[in-house]
């Protein structure tokens, strides 16, 4: 982590998952001079998320991923992610990115947020 932070940074995807994990990670990293610079939140309407997850379930043969199961998973995500996003919003480091469109377009929007950090243009 220290080496990555010192050579341009790194991206965490899927961690932390809760505000509690974020607080513990901060407590461990702060004395080392490592801190979260930005939290990217992909904004995607619920109906689109449901459509995407149902399509993935169909393509991957996930017969147990029914609409009800996916809706429950999204509710649980909202509960934990909501508190996590609020935690990072209180620190002023949330950047919301439109998650609709082609993968290349969404990636471009994410890089527009991350590139200035990588080049050191934003502190």
LUMKOL-891361 format. One line per 4 residues: their letters; for each residue x, y, z of N, C-alpha, C, O. Coordinates in pm, 1 decimal, always signed. Each point is the difference from the previous one (the first is absolute). Example, Ala and Ser with C-alpha at 12.3 -4.5 7.8 and 13.67 -1.06 7.14 Angstrom:
! LUMKOL-891361
AS	+1319.0/-569.0/+780.0/-89.0/+119.0/+0.0/+90.0/+120.0/+0.0/+103.6/-1.9/+66.5 | -138.6/+106.9/-138.5/+82.0/+119.0/+6.0/-77.0/+109.0/+73.0/+50.9/+110.8/+16.9
! end
This chain:
! LUMKOL-891361
XXXX	+82.0/-118.3/+0.0/-82.0/+118.3/+0.0/+86.8/+125.3/+0.0/-26.5/+93.6/-75.4 | +128.2/-91.0/+157.9/+86.3/+117.4/+5.8/+71.9/+23.6/-131.7/+11.2/+113.6/-46.3 | +37.5/-221.5/-13.8/+69.3/+13.2/-128.5/-94.4/+52.1/-107.7/+36.1/+88.1/-78.0 | -157.0/-143.1/+74.2/-98.7/+45.1/-99.4/-37.8/+145.4/+24.2/-10.4/+77.7/-94.9
XXXX	-10.3/-40.1/+220.2/-36.6/+138.3/+31.6/+110.5/+96.1/-40.5/-27.3/+111.5/-44.4 | +152.3/-154.6/+59.5/+113.2/+84.8/-33.6/+31.5/+6.7/-148.2/+78.1/+84.8/-43.1 | -137.8/-172.8/-34.9/+32.2/-1.1/-142.9/-123.1/+23.6/-87.1/-15.3/-61.7/-105.4 | -71.3/+150.9/+150.0/-112.8/+36.4/-83.9/-135.0/-40.8/+53.0/-102.2/+42.6/-53.9
XXXX	+98.3/-123.3/+157.3/-126.7/-34.8/+60.8/-53.0/-135.2/-39.4/+63.9/-75.4/-73.4 | -182.2/+46.1/+123.6/-62.9/-128.8/-24.5/-150.4/+14.8/+14.5/-49.0/+98.4/+55.5 | -22.5/-195.7/-105.3/-145.8/-1.0/+4.9/-45.2/-121.3/+79.2/+46.5/-111.6/-23.1 | -136.4/+134.2/+115.5/-63.5/-110.3/+72.3/-139.1/-17.4/-57.8/-75.6/+96.6/-10.9
XXXX	+42.0/-216.9/-25.5/-132.6/-28.7/-55.1/-63.7/-108.6/+86.3/+46.8/-113.8/+2.9 | -153.6/+150.0/+66.9/-67.8/-97.4/+84.0/+44.6/+2.0/+144.8/-50.4/-77.3/+81.4 | +142.9/+163.3/-48.9/+43.2/+18.9/+138.5/+30.0/+147.2/+19.9/+61.1/+63.5/-85.9 | -102.9/-10.0/+196.4/-83.5/-59.6/+103.3/-144.9/-11.9/-44.4/-44.6/+69.8/-91.0
XXXX	-27.4/-158.7/+156.3/-141.6/-20.7/-31.9/-92.8/+66.2/+100.9/-118.8/+18.2/-26.5 | +173.1/+17.4/+141.6/-82.2/+63.2/+103.9/+72.2/+122.8/+54.3/+121.4/+14.1/-15.0 | -197.7/+74.1/+78.2/+59.9/+118.6/+61.0/+97.5/-41.7/+110.5/+103.9/+63.3/+18.6 | -137.3/-168.8/+53.7/+89.1/-47.9/+106.2/+135.1/-44.1/-57.6/+105.1/+34.5/+54.0
XXXX	-108.4/-109.8/-162.6/+125.3/-40.2/-65.0/+78.6/+122.0/-47.5/+122.8/+2.0/+9.6 | -191.7/+98.9/-60.4/+66.5/+121.8/-46.7/+69.0/+71.9/+115.5/+111.6/+49.9/-14.8 | -177.6/-45.1/+128.5/+58.6/+65.5/+117.4/+124.7/-73.6/+47.4/+100.8/+62.7/+32.6 | -107.4/-194.4/-28.8/+116.1/-78.9/+42.7/+114.8/+15.2/-100.6/+115.5/+16.2/+39.4
XXXX	-147.1/-21.4/-167.7/+103.6/+16.7/-102.1/+67.6/+136.2/+14.1/+122.0/+10.4/-12.3 | -200.7/+93.3/+37.8/+55.3/+134.1/+18.4/+93.0/+3.4/+120.5/+109.1/+56.6/-7.2 | -151.9/-116.9/+118.1/+82.0/-1.0/+121.5/+132.6/-71.6/-22.3/+102.1/+39.6/+56.2 | -103.0/-144.2/-137.3/+123.4/-73.8/-27.9/+89.8/+72.6/-99.4/+122.4/-4.1/+11.7
XXXX	-183.5/+70.7/-109.7/+77.9/+61.5/-107.1/+50.1/+140.4/+34.6/+106.9/+40.1/-46.0 | -181.9/+34.1/+125.7/+35.0/+139.8/+29.4/+141.0/+16.3/+56.4/+72.8/+88.3/-45.5 | -31.3/-169.9/+142.9/+136.1/+16.7/+52.5/+109.3/-26.0/-105.7/+114.4/+42.3/+16.6 | -150.8/-111.6/-123.8/+95.0/-28.6/-107.4/-1.9/+107.3/-108.0/+75.0/-7.1/-97.3
XXXX	-161.7/+106.6/+115.2/-9.7/+107.5/-98.0/-79.8/-36.7/-124.0/+13.2/+64.7/-103.9 | -95.1/-167.0/+114.1/-81.4/-45.0/-112.8/-145.5/+33.8/+31.7/-48.9/-28.2/+109.3 | -19.4/+88.9/-206.1/-138.8/+36.9/+22.5/-78.8/-14.9/-129.3/+56.3/+3.4/-109.4 | -184.6/-19.7/+123.4/-89.1/-7.1/-115.0/-12.9/+140.9/-57.1/-32.8/+94.3/+72.0
XXXX	+58.7/-80.9/-201.7/-10.7/+130.2/-64.3/-136.1/+23.0/-62.3/-49.1/+112.8/-3.7 | -11.8/-219.2/-45.0/-129.9/+13.4/-64.8/-74.1/-132.6/+9.3/+60.0/-107.5/+0.1 | -191.0/+118.3/+7.7/-86.9/-116.6/-6.6/-91.6/+21.4/-119.9/-77.8/+95.4/-3.7 | +87.7/-184.2/-93.1/-82.4/+9.9/-119.3/-126.2/-81.6/+21.2/+5.6/-119.4/+29.6
XXXX	-118.9/+185.0/-44.9/-129.8/-65.7/+12.8/-64.2/+0.0/-137.9/-22.6/+105.5/-59.2 | -6.3/-224.0/+9.1/-66.5/-11.1/-129.3/-150.3/+11.1/+21.0/-60.2/-81.2/+70.3 | +1.2/+181.3/-131.2/-144.5/+19.0/+9.8/-68.4/-73.3/-115.0/+19.5/+32.2/-117.3 | -100.3/-131.8/+154.3/-75.7/-79.8/-97.0/-139.3/-20.5/+58.8/-13.1/-44.7/+114.0
XXXX	-90.8/+77.0/-190.7/-136.0/-20.5/+51.0/-24.6/-146.6/+35.9/+55.1/-90.8/-62.2 | -138.8/+69.9/+163.4/-29.3/-134.1/+50.4/-49.4/-92.9/-110.3/+43.5/-115.0/-6.5 | -133.1/+161.8/-80.6/-53.5/-87.7/-104.1/+109.0/-45.9/-96.1/-5.1/-111.8/-51.3 | +103.3/+197.5/+26.8/+111.1/-39.0/-86.7/+90.6/-101.2/+69.4/+46.7/-94.8/-63.2
XXXX	-21.5/+114.1/+192.3/+78.9/-97.8/+75.5/-67.3/-136.3/-2.9/+64.8/-102.2/-22.8 | -193.8/+102.0/+45.8/-75.1/-124.8/-1.2/+9.5/-66.4/-136.9/+22.8/-120.6/-9.6 | -40.0/+198.8/-95.3/+9.3/-54.5/-135.9/+138.3/-60.2/-26.1/+11.0/-110.1/-53.9 | +93.3/+181.9/+92.1/+136.9/-48.3/-22.0/+26.8/-128.8/+77.0/+58.0/-94.5/-53.5
XXXX	-100.8/+91.6/+179.9/+26.0/-118.5/+82.0/-80.0/-120.9/-46.4/+49.1/-112.8/+4.9 | -170.5/+135.7/-49.4/-78.7/-110.9/-55.2/+63.7/-51.6/-129.4/+2.7/-120.6/-24.6 | +47.8/+211.4/-56.7/+67.1/-41.1/-123.6/+126.3/-80.3/+31.9/+26.9/-102.5/-62.6 | +49.8/+150.0/+160.2/+121.3/-73.2/+39.7/-35.8/-138.2/+53.0/+67.3/-98.1/-31.8
XXXX	-172.4/+89.9/+112.2/-43.6/-128.5/+54.7/-35.1/-95.7/-113.9/+35.6/-117.8/+3.7 | -104.9/+168.7/-103.6/-39.3/-82.8/-115.1/+123.5/-44.4/-79.0/+13.2/-117.5/-34.2 | +76.3/+210.9/+5.8/+118.5/-32.6/-80.3/+94.8/-96.0/+71.7/+62.5/-85.7/-62.5 | -52.9/+101.3/+194.8/+91.4/-83.9/+78.6/-66.7/-127.4/+50.9/+64.4/-80.8/+66.9
XXXX	-192.3/+61.9/-97.7/-69.7/-119.4/+44.9/-23.7/-3.0/+149.7/-2.5/-107.4/+60.2 | -14.5/+222.5/+0.2/-23.7/+9.0/+144.1/-148.8/-18.0/+28.1/-73.2/+97.8/+15.3 | +30.0/-219.8/-8.8/-143.2/-26.7/+16.6/-53.3/+44.5/+135.5/-120.1/+22.7/+15.3 | +209.1/-9.9/+83.6/-44.0/+43.8/+132.6/-11.2/+152.2/+9.9/-52.8/+50.8/+98.9
XXXX	+100.9/+22.3/-198.3/-11.0/+145.6/-1.0/-132.0/+41.8/-63.6/-4.9/+44.1/-114.8 | -100.3/-59.1/+191.6/-132.9/+40.0/-46.6/-18.5/+149.7/+24.4/+81.6/+63.6/+66.6 | -188.0/-9.4/-120.4/-27.3/+142.2/+20.2/-14.4/+33.1/+148.4/+50.7/+102.7/+45.2 | -118.8/-188.0/+30.9/-16.3/+24.8/+143.9/+133.5/-1.4/+73.0/+25.0/+84.2/+86.2
XXXX	+59.8/-178.9/-120.2/+132.3/-8.8/+62.7/+81.7/+124.1/-31.9/+64.8/+56.5/+88.1 | -67.7/-14.6/-212.3/+76.5/+117.5/-41.0/-54.3/+125.2/+67.1/+77.6/+84.0/+45.6 | -209.1/-70.2/-38.9/-58.6/+116.5/+68.6/+43.2/+4.6/+147.2/+30.9/+106.8/+52.6 | -29.0/-222.7/+12.8/+44.7/-4.7/+140.2/+147.8/+39.3/+9.9/+38.6/+75.9/+88.9
XXXX	+42.5/-127.0/-179.1/+142.7/+33.7/+0.5/+20.6/+150.8/-16.6/+86.4/+58.7/+65.2 | -164.8/+2.7/-151.2/+10.2/+144.9/-21.0/-45.3/+77.5/+124.0/+56.5/+104.8/+31.1 | -157.4/-155.1/+39.8/-44.1/+64.4/+123.8/+109.6/-5.3/+105.9/+26.4/+99.2/+68.0 | +36.9/-214.6/-54.6/+109.9/-14.1/+96.3/+115.3/+92.8/-38.3/+59.7/+65.1/+85.6
XXXX	-29.7/-60.2/-214.7/+106.0/+90.3/-48.4/-34.0/+144.8/+35.2/+85.9/+74.0/+47.9 | -210.0/-33.6/-71.5/-40.6/+137.7/+30.1/+21.2/+32.4/+147.1/+44.4/+109.8/+33.6 | -75.7/-204.1/+53.9/+14.8/+23.5/+143.5/+145.7/+19.1/+38.1/+32.8/+93.5/+73.1 | +54.2/-179.5/-120.9/+141.3/+9.7/+39.2/+72.1/+108.9/-79.3/+78.7/+76.0/+56.5
XXXX	-104.9/-68.1/-185.5/+67.8/+99.6/-82.8/-46.8/+140.6/+34.1/+77.9/+95.0/-7.9 | -204.5/-81.2/+45.8/-49.9/+132.7/+36.2/+78.7/+60.6/+114.8/+37.1/+117.3/-4.5 | -11.9/-196.1/+106.1/+78.5/+47.9/+114.1/+145.4/+25.0/-39.7/+62.8/+94.1/+48.5 | -10.1/-178.2/-136.4/+138.0/+17.0/-45.4/+15.0/+128.0/-81.8/+93.9/+76.8/+20.5
XXXX	-186.3/-54.6/-112.7/+4.9/+122.4/-80.9/-15.9/+122.5/+89.8/+70.5/+99.2/-18.3 | -160.9/-104.8/+114.0/-18.0/+111.9/+93.5/+128.8/+27.8/+76.9/+35.1/+115.6/+23.8 | +34.7/-221.7/+14.5/+128.3/+15.0/+69.8/+98.6/+79.2/-85.9/+64.1/+93.4/+48.4 | -52.2/-131.0/-175.9/+93.5/+69.2/-88.7/-51.8/+138.0/-40.2/+79.9/+91.0/-22.1
XXXX	-211.2/-73.7/+12.1/-55.1/+132.9/-28.4/+33.7/+96.1/+113.5/+28.3/+117.2/-24.5 | -31.1/-165.6/+148.0/+32.4/+86.4/+114.4/+145.0/+46.2/-5.3/+35.8/+101.2/+60.3 | +47.5/-175.6/-132.4/+140.3/+38.3/-18.0/+20.3/+80.8/-128.0/+110.5/+46.7/-27.7 | -217.6/-30.4/-50.2/+7.0/+81.7/-121.5/+76.6/-63.4/-114.3/+59.4/+70.5/-81.6
XXXX	-60.1/-204.5/+74.5/+81.6/-65.6/-103.0/-81.1/-91.1/-92.2/+54.8/-93.7/-58.1 | -184.6/+120.3/+44.3/-83.5/-81.8/-88.4/-14.0/+70.0/-134.8/-33.1/+118.3/-7.6 | +58.7/-193.6/-97.0/-24.5/+45.4/-137.0/-101.0/-95.6/-60.7/+25.4/-120.0/-10.5 | -139.1/+173.2/-29.1/-104.2/-82.0/-62.4/+20.6/+0.3/-150.9/+21.7/+104.2/-61.9
XXXX	-29.1/-223.8/+4.8/+21.4/-18.0/-142.9/-121.9/-70.6/-57.8/-49.6/-97.5/+56.5 | +2.6/+147.5/-169.0/-112.2/-62.2/-70.0/+43.5/-137.7/-48.2/+93.4/-12.1/-79.3 | -161.4/-91.5/+127.4/+35.3/-137.3/-35.3/-79.0/-56.2/-115.8/+5.5/-120.1/-26.1 | -79.5/+205.3/-44.2/-77.1/-44.8/-115.9/+81.1/+17.1/-127.2/+84.0/+89.4/-10.7
XXXX	-110.6/-175.9/-84.2/+65.1/+11.9/-129.4/+96.4/-113.4/-25.9/+5.7/-98.7/+73.3 | +69.7/+116.2/-179.9/+98.3/-100.7/-39.1/+112.7/-7.0/+103.5/+31.7/+99.0/+65.9 | +26.9/-215.4/-53.1/+109.3/-19.3/+95.5/+111.3/+101.3/-24.4/+53.6/+57.6/+94.7 | -19.0/-35.8/-220.8/+106.0/+96.2/-31.4/-35.4/+140.9/+47.4/+86.5/+73.0/+48.4
XXXX	-213.5/-34.8/-62.3/-42.4/+133.1/+42.1/+5.3/+14.4/+151.2/+45.0/+102.3/+51.6 | -90.9/-204.5/+19.4/+3.6/+3.9/+146.8/+145.5/+1.2/+47.2/+34.9/+73.7/+92.2 | +49.5/-155.2/-155.3/+142.6/-2.5/+35.7/+63.4/+136.3/-20.8/+80.5/+44.6/+81.8 | -116.0/+20.8/-189.2/+54.0/+133.5/-28.4/-40.1/+99.0/+109.3/+80.7/+83.1/+41.7
XXXX	-204.6/-92.3/+4.4/-45.8/+90.1/+107.1/+74.0/-29.2/+131.4/+33.5/+91.7/+75.1 | -8.9/-218.6/-49.1/+74.6/-35.0/+121.8/+142.9/+52.2/-9.3/+51.0/+58.3/+95.7 | +13.7/-78.7/-209.8/+136.9/+49.1/-17.4/+8.0/+151.6/+9.2/+102.1/+53.7/+43.0 | -207.2/+15.8/-82.2/-1.3/+145.9/+12.5/+10.5/+42.1/+147.0/+52.5/+106.9/+31.1
XXXX	-102.7/-191.5/+58.2/+11.2/+25.7/+143.8/+137.3/-42.8/+52.0/+61.1/+70.2/+80.5 | -12.8/-186.3/-127.2/+122.8/-57.4/+56.6/+128.5/+57.8/-58.2/+98.3/+14.1/+72.7 | -95.9/+19.4/-200.3/+123.6/+46.5/-63.9/+65.6/+118.7/+70.2/+121.7/-1.2/+18.5 | -197.8/+104.0/+21.4/+65.8/+111.0/+69.0/+69.3/-42.6/+129.1/+101.8/+58.1/+37.8
XXXX	-155.5/-157.9/+29.1/+62.5/-48.5/+123.2/+129.4/-73.1/-30.9/+99.2/+13.2/+71.7 | -101.6/-90.2/-179.2/+117.6/-78.1/-37.9/+114.5/+90.2/-43.0/+116.2/-30.2/+27.1 | -147.2/+138.7/-92.4/+104.6/+90.1/-48.6/+41.9/+100.6/+105.7/+93.2/+77.8/-20.3 | -162.7/-79.9/+133.4/+35.6/+90.7/+109.4/-58.9/+138.8/-17.2/+37.3/+91.2/+73.9
XXX	-128.2/-71.7/-169.0/-56.1/+131.0/-25.1/-95.9/+44.7/+110.7/-22.8/+119.5/+18.7 | -32.6/-215.8/+54.0/-94.8/+31.0/+107.1/+57.4/-51.9/+130.5/+51.4/-111.8/+5.6 | -59.5/+189.4/+95.7/+50.0/-43.7/+130.9/-112.3/-15.6/+97.6/+23.1/-36.2/+115.3
! end
